[in-house]
Amino acid sequence: MKDTLDIPKNQPSTGNLTGLLSDLPSNLMAAADLARRGFSVFPVRNWGDGEAWKPVKGFPEKATRDLDQIRAWWAMWPDARVGLLTGEANGLTVIDVDMKNGKDGVASLAELGFADLDKMTPVRSRSPSGGWHLFFKYQPGLKGTVGRLGEGLDIRNNRQFVIAPGSYKDSTQYAEMGAPLGETELPPFPESLIPEPEPERPTIELLTVASPDQCQWAADRLTMLADDLAALSEGSRQSTLNETVLWAGGVGAHGMLDREETRELLLEACFANGLPESEFEATFDRAWNDGMRKPVSDFPLLYTADDFDDLQVQSPAFEAGEKLNLATFANGNMKPSLSATMFFLIKVNAERNLGLKFNEFLRNEEWLRGEVTDADQTEIKIWIEQAGITYASCPLHSVSKSDANDAIAALSRKHPHHPVRDWLSSLHHDGQRRAETLFIDYLGCPDTPYFRDTARLLLVAAVARIFEPGHKFDFAPIIEGAQGIRKSTFVKTLCPRADWYGDPQIDWSEDKHVLEQTQGIWLLELGELTGLRKAEVNVIKAAISRTHDKAREAYGRKSQRVARQFVMIGTTNDRDYLVDDENRRFWPIPAQVEQTDTEKLAREIPSIWAEAVAIYKQMRTQQPEGPLPLHLTGDAESHARRLQKSRRKESESDVLAGQIEHWLNTPLGDGFDDLDAAPMQPTYRDEVCGLAVWREMLGNKGVPPQSELTKIGRAIASLGWIKEGRKRHPEYGQQIIHRRPTS
């Protein structure tokens, strides 16, 4: 292995320092210099995935002092910064002192008694943002922490890293401010800054079964924490996420929170605050598992209707408070309370045959007259007060409205029913197969695996959403066809009851609006997709994949996460309605009939749904736990990709990509280039940059706006050209280069 670094020839030896550094492979030199000093390094860069700068995957194992590997890395990624591995491998423990996003790590160190950074360690580097990296001898057993020492103070140790001294961020260097790393002995890590070991946690007795109110308490608090997380900016997002997931895992150990529902909610929050998904996934998995091993103990012991099961309501007279020790005033009258209200409501419900129950589909309380209205609540409140005076030796003269309503809600939930689930459970499958030929029989689709699978999966997903609200289903069939063939009527007829179907105009970005508009809907028709902008379609795609909606319902006191019980089916008159390449959530179903036979479909509806229930139960028997595989595979998936691609509307980017492709496939010297003589054999461009397209193909002058460069870059990438990062272009200097793919 060579122990010297090859410097490009013909470099200027004098002149402007900034110009010199822009021409030299500065980060390569910094990486090689550290390797010669005995330190393992690796590249840190923007990998083009829309996320922040991050290290090469597997960096703790890939970090190296091998100059050949280092040259190879920076030949591929000349823009990469230099990552320096911390911990035992390099013998380093580092304090990262943050000085951005409102944090003042230097002030935090001063409060800890370290006002002079020079005296802490002779080896320091200053980051372009004004922060510091303070280098110490490796401290065994010390965990990396974020903000635990103080605001703006992080510890980097085993399997972590910092950007190395000498590395460049654009044209600004991570400058060595003291002695060069490796040329002087490092001081030990300050003993006073080593955190105290965490005390052993007492053994927490896990709940056998978490009550519904405890689960609701946990969901409400998680919602509040997710809202706080979504509002954070860079600097505290990851540490806050870690704390939130630790708590959620500790609550989840008692069965109060579901892992996947928690993950979905917090991932939405991190989408809002900009934390990269890869960082979210790593933090969530680690923190949830840590939380599960450390169950929380500070949760409420809440009462539910089950706590009142032993109340005796058959006798016309009883001593109030005999079983629950209900409080009384000095004059002997019973004190108003929720317990007392529940006590008498149970008797009223039994004697007056109120039939209080909870409709799990509509999410409301019902009784003998139907839905419990505000007027009904007032009437039931009066009956409770009358019972309190008539039957108790210690009269209850008044009941608050809130106590009455809470008691009605709690008692109703002891008697749940679900009209759709009840109807599906009443069906009997006759053994004939109708479900997977739904689109073939009634829409005239070809008999292929794609149209069979999409029909079957849609019906089974609708059943799963009823028996398991919130079940994962990320897709929506889009029925295509001319106006007048009764596409919407087909969807309505597929629903066994008219009031279980809906086609509301929904603002999918507002959860409260979604909850209000989808209440009581099982089959939801998406309106015409044609004419929607890309941003609007992206909102619909995100809505299709969600399993829960979060909002405070009307007159509710707390936000709730409500599991979805509906599936979506779209209809459109056009064939060109998709706006980008990411369209896997839409399943195009081209109807090929003059008019759908909805009369025949109506006769077959019970049999079709009976088969769907049978398929669902069979799948659940084969897979008792976890989400069912409700997605396309094999030939059906390939068919879907072809149809999705053919439904794309032509965009400005498509037009630009076509122009660029023609230009790139035109031999040099033909049409655009002024060459003195054409070569004997056609010569084509093997590399291209955005500036070349801007000037040579489009005929513009000067430097293009960043927005135009982005459009050009995306168009080139869509042609399959390989992005190689920043390289020297023979005419335009350092540019982001795309290389022609090899055939």
N, C-alpha and C positions, 0 to 999 in steps of 0.2 A: 504493500500500500504506500502511495506517495505521501510524504510528510510535508509537502509544500503545496500552496494553493496557486493554481494557474491564474494569472491576471490577464484579462484581455489585452492583446497587443494594440499598439498605436494609441494608447491613452495619453492625453495631454499631461505633461509633467508640471505645468504651471498654469495659473489662471484662476478664475473664480472658483472658490471652494464649493459653493452650492452646485455649480454646473458640473464640477468634477464628481461630486457625490452622486448626482443624478445619473451619471454615466456608469459609475462603478457598481458592481453587484454588492452594495453595502451590507445588506443583511446576510448574504453568503459569507462575506469576510468576517462579520461579527460571529456567526455560527462557527466558522472554522477556527477563529482565534480562541473561542471558549473551549472547543474540542481539544486544541493543543494544550490548553491549560489543565485538561483532565476532566472537563465537565460534559455530561451528556445533554444533547440538545435535540430539538425536533421542530418542524414547521408549525406555525399558527397562522391561519388565513381565513378569508371569506371563501367558502367552498361553492358559492353560487346557488345555495339552496334557500335563499331568502332569510337566513338566520344570521346571527352575529358572528364575528370572528371567533374561531374555536380551534383547538389543537387537532392534529392528525389523529384519526381514530386509533385507539390502543397506544396512546403516547407513553404511558409509563413503561411499557415493554419495548416500544420502538425507539425511544430516546437513545442516542448513540454518540460516540466520539469518532466514528469511522468517517474519514474525510471523503472517501468515495461515495458513501451513502448521502453525505451532506451535499456534495456537488450534484448528485442525481436529484435530490429533492428540490434544490433551488434552480436547477435547470428546468424542471417541470413547473415550479411555482416561484418565479423570481420576485413576486410581490409579497411572499410570506414573511411574517415576522419570526423572530427567534424565540422559541419557548425553552425555558430552563427548568429542568425537572428539580423539584425540591424533595426533601426527605433523605432517607438513608443512602439512596443510590448516589447522590452527589454530595452527601455530607452537609446539607444545608437546611436550615429552618429560617423562614423569612417572615417578617412582619410587613404586611401590605398596608400602607398608610394612605387612605383615600382623601382626596381634596376636591371632590366634585359632587354635584347634585345636592348641594347644601350641607355636605359633610365636611368636618374639619378634624381629620385624624391627628394632626399635629397638636391641636388643642386638647384632644382626648389623652394623648401621651403626656402632655404637661400636667394634666390633672392627676395622672398616675405617678407623677414624680420624675418624668423623663422629658424635661424641657429642652435639653441640648442633645440633638440627634448625633452630633459629632462624637459625644462621649459614650453614646450607646454602642456604636460599632464604627470602626474605621471604613467599612465597606458598605457603600450606599449607592443607590442610583435614583435619579429623578425622572419621573415619567413625563411625557408631553403635556398631560393634564395638570401637572403640578404636584402629583402625589409622590410617595417615596416607597422604595423597597429597601428594607433594613436587613442585612444578612448576618446570620449567626451560625455557630457550630450546630450540627444536627442534634436536636433534643429528642431522644428516644421516648416513645409512649405518648408524645404530645399530639393531640388530635387537631386537625385543621378546623378553624372556627370562623364564622362570619359575624362580626359585630359583638362577639361575646366579651372581648376585652374592653370595648367602648365603641361609641359611634365612629365609624370610619376606620376601624382597626380589625384586620383579618389576619389569621395565622395560616401560613402555607407550609405543609409538611408532607408526610408520605403520600405518594401518588398524586401530588398536586404540582402546580407550576406557577411561575411568573414570567413576564416578558423579560428577556435577558438584557443586562447592561450592554450598550453598544448597538442594540437593535433599533431600527428606524420604523416610525409610524409616519407614513408619507415622507415628508422631508425633515421631520423632527425626531431627534434621537432620545432614547432612554439613556441619559448621560451618566457616566460614572462620576460621582461627586467626591469620592474619597479614594482610598487605595484600590487598585484593580483587584477584581475577584481572583483568588488563587495565588496572589503574590504576597499576602500577609496572613497571619494566623487569625482566624475568626474568634471573637469572644463567645463564651457560652450564652445561651438564651437567658435573659433576665429571670432570676428565680421568682421575683415578686409578680411576674406576669404569667407564671404557670398556673392555670386555673386549678382551684381545689377539686379533688376528685369528687364526683357526684356521690352523695350518700346512697346506701342501698335502699331501694324502694321497698316499702312494706308490701306484703302479699295482698293483692286486692281480690276479693271474692267476686267472681263473675256472676252476672245475672243469669238465671236459668232461662227466662224469657223476658225480653224487654217489652214493656207495655206500649200501646199505641201512643199515649201521651209522651212517654219518654222518647220514642222515636221521633215524634213531632218536635219536641224540644231540641233534640240533636239536629234535625233538619233545619229548624229556624236559625239556630246558632251558626250552622255551617253556611247557610245563605248569607248571613250577616258578615261572616269572615270572608266569604267569596267576594262580596261587594267591596269590602275594604281592600282585598288583594287586587281586584280589577282596577282600582283607582291609583295604584302605586306606579312610580316611575323607576327608571333604572337605578340600581344601587341598593334597594331593599327588597326587591321582588322575590329573589330566591330564598333569602333567609325567612321572609314572612311565609312563603309557600311551605318551607320546611316545618315551621312551627305549626301552621294550620293542619298539615297532613299528619304530623305527630299526634296532635289532639284528636283528629278524626280517626286515626287508627286506634287510639286508646279508647275512644267511644265505640268504634266498630267492634272491638274485642267483646263488648257486651251485647252485640247484635243490634245496636241502635242505628247504625249507618251501613249502607251497602257500599262495597269498594268501588264498583263500576259506576254507580250513580255519583259517588263522591268525586271520582276521577273526572267524569264528564263535566260536572259543575265547575271544578277548579281549573280544568283545561280551558273552558270558556273564559274564565277570569284572566288566565294567562294570555289568551289570544288578545284580550282587551288591553293588557298592560305591556304587551310586546315581548314577553319572555319566550325564547325559542322553545319549540315543542320538544326538541331532544333534551334540553336542560330540564324541562318540566317532567318528562318521563323518568329520567334518572333520579330526580329528587323525590318524585311521588313514590316510586317503588321502594326506595330505601326508607323513607320516612314512614310510610304506611306499615311496613313490616316492623320497624322499630316501635311504632305506636302500639301495634298488636301485642308486642311483647311487654308493653308497659301500660296496662289498662288504667284509665282514669278512675278516680274515686269520687270526684266532685260533680255528681249528676243528681237531679232532683228525684225524690221518691214521690211520684205524682199519683193521684187517685184517678181511677177510671170507673166506668159503670160496673165492672166486675167486682169492685170492692163492696158493692151493695147487694151482692147476690143473696146474702143470708138474712135480709130484712124480711120480716113477716108482715104481710099485708092482708091476710085473710080475716083477721079479727077486727070487728068494727071499733073496738076500743083498745088502746094500748098505752103504756107509759112512754111518752116521747122521750127519746134519749136513753131508753133502757139498754139498747144494744150498741148505740154509737156514742153514748155519753154526751148528747147534744147540750149546749150551754143554755142557761136560762138567766133572765133578769132577776133582780131581788123580789119583784112582785110575782114571780112564778111564770111569767110569759116566756116563751121560747125566743132566743135570740135568732134573728134572721141569719142564715148562712147557706152556703151551697149544699152542705151535707143535709141540713134540715129540708131544703127545697127538694132535693132528690128523694129524701125519705117519703115525702107526701106525694110526689109525682108518680112514684111506683104504684102507690095505692090508687091514684086517680086513673092511671093508665089501665089498671086491671079492672076497676069497677065500672068505668065508663066505656070500656072496650075501644079506647082511642086508636089502638093498633099502631103506635109509633114505630117507625122503621126508617132505615137509611138506604136511599137509592144510590148504589155505588157507581152507576153509570152517569146519572145526572149530578151526583155529588150534592144532594140536598136531603133534608128530612121530609118524611111523608107520614100521613095518618089516614084515617078513614075517609077524609074528604079530598085526599090528594096531597099536593105539596103543602107544607106548613108555611103559611104566609105570616106577615107581621100581625095581621088581625087575629090569626089563629093563635099565635104565641101569646097575645094579650088575653084571649079567652082561656087558654090553658093556665096562664098565670092566676087568673081569678079563681079557677077551680082548685088550684093548689092552695091558695089562701083559705078558701072555704073548707077544704079538708083539714087544714091546720087548726081551724077553730072548732070544727065539728067533732073530730075524732081524737084529739089529743087532750090529755089532762092538763098539759102545759101549752096553752094555745099559741099558735104562730099567726100573728095578726097581719103581717106584711111580708111580701117577697119582692126583692128587687128584680127589675127587668133582666138585668144581665145574668143573675142567678137562675132565673126561670129559663132563659134561652140556653144557657150552658147545660142545665139539667136535661132539657129536651134533646139537645145535641148528643149528650153522653148516653142517654137511655136509648135514643134511636139507633145509635151505632151498635148496640147489643143485638139488634135485629136487622142485619144488612140483607139486602136482596139486589139482584142485578138482572134487569129484564132481558138484556141481550144474552147474557150467560145462561139464564134460565131457559130461553127459547132454544139456544143451541144445544143445551143438554137434553132437551125433550125430543130431539130428532133421532130417527133411526135410519141407518144406512142400509140400503137394499142390496149392496154388493156390486151394483153397476158403476162403471167409471164415467163420470161426466165432467169432473172438475178441470182436468188438464186439457180438455178439448173445448173449453168455454170460448176462447177467442176463435178457434177453428170453426165451431158450430154456428156461432152467432155473428161473428164479424167477417167471416170468409177468409181468415188468415190461412196460409199454407200449413200443412201438417208437418211441422219440423220440431226438433227438440226445443228450439228457442220458444216457440209459441206455446208448446205444452208446458214447459217449465215456468214461464212467466205467469201463466194462468194459475197453475197449481201453487206457486210460491205466494202470489197475491192473496189467494183465498186462505191459505194456511196462516199467513202473516196476520190477516184480519182476525182469524180465530185466536191466534196466540195473543194478540193485543187485548182480547177480552178476558181470556183465562189467566193471562200474565201481563197486566197493564205495564206499559213501558218496555215491552220486549223489543229487541233490536230488529229493525227492518229499514234499510237505507235506500229504498227504491220506490219509484212511482211509475207505473205503466202510463204511457201517453197514447191515447186512442186518436189516430189520425183519420181524417176522411172529410169528404165534401159536406158543406152545410146541408142539413135536411135529412141526413141518413139516421138521425135519432141517436147520436153518440151519448148525449147527456141522458136521454131516456133509458139507454142501456144501463148506465151507471145507477140511475134511480131504481130501475127494475131489479138490479142485482141486490139492492138493499131490501130485506123482507118487510120493513115498515118504513113508510114515507118519512116519519119524523126522525129516523136514524140516519137519514141522508142529508147532506148540506153542501151548498156551493157558495159560502160567504166570501165577501171581499175582505181579505185579511191583511193587516200590516204585520208581516211575519217578524219584523224586528222588535215588536212590542209584545212581551210575554203576556201582559194583562189583557191586551186585545185578543191575543190568540186564545187564551183560556175562555174568555167570554164568548167568542165566536164559534168555538169548537165544542162547547158544552153540549152533550147529548148527541154528538155526531159519531157515527161508526165508519161510514164511507164518505170521504170528503172529496169533492170534485175540484181540482185546480182549474181555474179559468184559462182563457186563451193565453198561451205563452208567446205567441208571435207579437213582436213589437216591444218586448221588454228589453231594457238595457242590460248590459253584462252585470252591473252591480245588483240589479233587481233579481236576475236569474241566480246569482250567487247566494242571495239571501234565501231564495226558495230551496236551493240545493242544501244549504245548511239546515233549513227547517225540516227537510225530508229526513235527514239523518238523526235528528234529535229524538230522544225518548221521553223527555220530561219538559214541562214548562213551569216557570217559576214566576209567581206574582202573588199579590195580596188580592184575594177575591173581594167582590163588593160586600161591604159591611164586615169583612174579616179584620181581625186585629193583628194577624201575623202573615208574613209571606209564606207561601207553601210551594213545594215542588210536587206538581201533579203529574202522575204517570199517564202517558198518552194511551188512549184506547181506540184511536182512529188510524186508518191508512188512507193514503192519497192516490187518486186516479186522475190523470189529466186528460183534457180533450183539446184538439186543435183542428182548424180547417186547412192548415198549411203543412208542407213537408220540410221547410227550412225555418227552424225555430230555435236551434241551439246556437250559442254565441261563442263558445270556445272549445278547446280540446278536452276539457275535463267534464265529461257528460255521462259518467258511468251510472249516476243515480237515476237517469231517465231511460225507460225501456220503450222504444217506439213500437207501437202496435198499429200497423196500417190496415184499416178496415177496407175490405174489398167487396162490399155488398151495396146494393142500391138502397136498402133500408133494413135495419136490424129487426128481427122478428121478436119483439119484446113480449108479445102475447105468449108465444111458446116458452120464452125464458121465464116468465112469471109462473107458469105451471111447474117448471122444473126447479124453482128456487129452493124449496125445502130439501130436495134430493141432492142438489149441488152442495149446499152448506152441510148437509149430513155427511157427505163424503169428505169435505174439508175437515170437519171435526174428527172423523175417523183417522185421516192422515196425520193430523196434529197429535192425536193421542198415541198413534203408533210411533211417531218420531220421538215423542217425549218418553215413551217406554224404552226405546233404544238408547236415548240420551237423557237420563233422569235429571241432570243438572246442567246449568250453563245455557247460554243462548243457542237456539237451534240454528242450523246452517241454512238460513233463508237467503241464499244468493245463487247466482248462476255459475256453472262450471263447464269446462270442456267446450264442445261444439256450440252449445247455447251461448256461452260467454263470448266466444269469437263472433258469432252471429250478431250479438248485441253491439259489439265494437264496430262492426261494419255498418250497421244501421245508424248508430250514433254519429259516426263520422260523416255519413251521407246526409244527415239532418243539419249540419252546420251551415249557418248563414255566412256568405262571403263578407269578410271584414276588410277594413283599410290595411290591416297587417297582412292579410292574405294577398292583396293586390301588390303591396310592396315586396313581399317575399317572392312573388312570381316575377316581378321586374328584376330583382336581384339575381334570381336563379338563371334567368335568361342571360343577364350580363356576365355572370360567372362562367357560364357554359359557352360564351362566345370567345373564340380564339383571340389571343392578343394580336393586335394589328388589324383587327376586323371591326370596324364600326366606331370604337371609342378611342383606341390608342393610336398615337402618332408615331409609329415606328418607321425607320428609314426603309427597311426591307422585311418582308414577311419571312418567317422561318420556313424551311423546307417541309417540316412536319408541324401541324398545329400545336401551339403552346398555350396552356391554360394557366390561370392563376391557381396556385396551390394554397395560398394564404391570403387573407383579406382582413382589413380593419374597418371600423365604422367610418373613419374619416375618409378613407379611399372611396367608399360608396357615396358619401356625401358630396365629395368634390368631383370624382371622375364619372360616376354613373349619373348622379342627379344634377351635376353641373353647377353646384353651389360654390360659394367662396367663403373663406374665413373658417371659424370654429363653430360647429353646430351646437345648438342648445342641448343640454343633457337629455331632455325629453326625446329629442330626435335621435340621439345616439342610442338611447334605450330601445326605441322602436326598431332601429336598424339592427341592433344586436339580437333582439328577439326574432326578427325575421330571418337573419342568417342562421341562428340556432334551430329554427323550425325546419330548415333545409337539411339538417343532420350534420352540419359542419361542427367541428370539435373546438370548443373554447379552450385555448391554451394559456390564457392569462396575459399579463403584460410582457411584451417582447419588443425588441428593436425592429421597426419597419424600415426598409431601405430608403423610403422617401419621407415618412412622417414621424420618425423617431419612436420613442416609447409609446406603444399603443396596445390595446387589448386585441389579440390576434385570434382569428378563427382559422382552422386548418381544414382543407378538403378531406372528407372521409375516404379511407381506402376501400375499394370495392372488392 
